[in-house]
Amino acid sequence: MKNQLFMNTFLVFMAVVFISSETLGQSTDTLKYKFDFQFGGQRKSGAVDQTTFKVISNNDLEYK
């Protein structure tokens, strides 16, 4: 009787450990980071000289 109770308790414990580890194994954390950096410029000459310079930076951080 005592041996059967121990075996049942052990089996329930192993089932809980197996089910919880299976559930935790399926959930994954992902971290995505995107960085876009652009720069450019132009020069126009004529009656009025014009020089332009442009810098663009886009950052994107995603979790899960």
C-alpha positions as CSV (number, residue, x, y, z in Angstrom):
1,M,0.0,0.0,0.0
2,K,2.7,2.4,0.9
3,N,4.7,1.5,-2.2
4,Q,1.7,2.1,-4.4
5,L,1.1,5.5,-2.9
6,F,4.8,6.4,-3.5
7,M,4.5,5.2,-7.1
8,N,1.3,7.2,-7.8
9,T,2.8,10.4,-6.2
10,F,6.0,9.9,-8.3
11,L,4.0,9.5,-11.5
12,V,1.9,12.6,-10.9
13,F,5.1,14.6,-10.1
14,M,6.8,13.4,-13.3
15,A,3.6,14.2,-15.3
16,V,3.5,17.8,-13.9
17,V,7.2,18.3,-14.6
18,F,6.9,17.0,-18.1
19,I,3.8,19.0,-19.0
20,S,5.2,22.3,-17.5
21,S,8.6,21.8,-19.3
22,E,6.8,21.1,-22.6
23,T,4.7,24.3,-22.2
24,L,7.7,26.4,-21.3
25,G,9.7,25.0,-24.2
26,Q,7.2,26.2,-26.7
27,S,7.3,29.8,-25.6
28,T,10.3,31.7,-27.0
29,D,11.4,35.2,-26.6
30,T,12.5,37.1,-29.7
31,L,14.2,40.4,-29.9
32,K,14.4,42.2,-33.2
33,Y,16.4,45.4,-33.8
34,K,16.4,47.2,-37.1
35,F,18.6,50.2,-37.7
36,D,18.4,52.2,-40.9
37,F,20.8,55.1,-41.4
38,Q,20.8,57.2,-44.6
39,F,22.6,60.3,-45.6
40,G,22.8,62.2,-48.8
41,G,23.1,65.6,-50.3
42,Q,23.1,67.7,-53.4
43,R,24.6,70.8,-54.8
44,K,22.8,73.1,-57.2
45,S,24.6,76.0,-58.9
46,G,23.2,78.7,-61.1
47,A,22.0,82.2,-60.2
48,V,21.8,81.0,-56.6
49,D,24.1,78.3,-55.3
50,Q,22.4,75.8,-53.0
51,T,24.0,72.9,-51.0
52,T,21.8,70.5,-49.1
53,F,22.8,67.7,-46.8
54,K,20.3,65.2,-45.3
55,V,20.6,62.6,-42.6
56,I,17.8,60.1,-41.8
57,S,17.9,57.6,-39.0
58,N,15.1,55.0,-38.3
59,N,15.3,52.7,-35.3
60,D,12.9,49.8,-34.6
61,L,13.1,47.6,-31.5
62,E,10.6,44.7,-31.2
63,Y,10.2,42.3,-28.3
64,K,8.1,39.2,-28.7
